[in-house]
Amino acid sequence: MGINLLFKIAAVGILVSVLGQVLKHAGREEQAFLTSLAGLLLVLFWIVPYISELFETIKELFSL
């Protein structure tokens, strides 16, 4: 896991929080929620391969 991934996650978090605040102040709470959900899903798609690799490493470590 490189530092680039951490910067991308931070950028998505900042962007989602700014967009969420703008949309909430505009009275569009539903779209703010969907924006937050989309940001969460995007980050999860980036993280899932690393979690899978972690579980494979643990499995090999304990040779289950």
Buried (B, 14 or more C-beta within 10 A) or exposed (E): EEEEEEEBBEEBEEEBEEBBEEBBEEEBEEBBEEBBEEBEEBBEEBEEEEEEEEEEEEEEEEEE
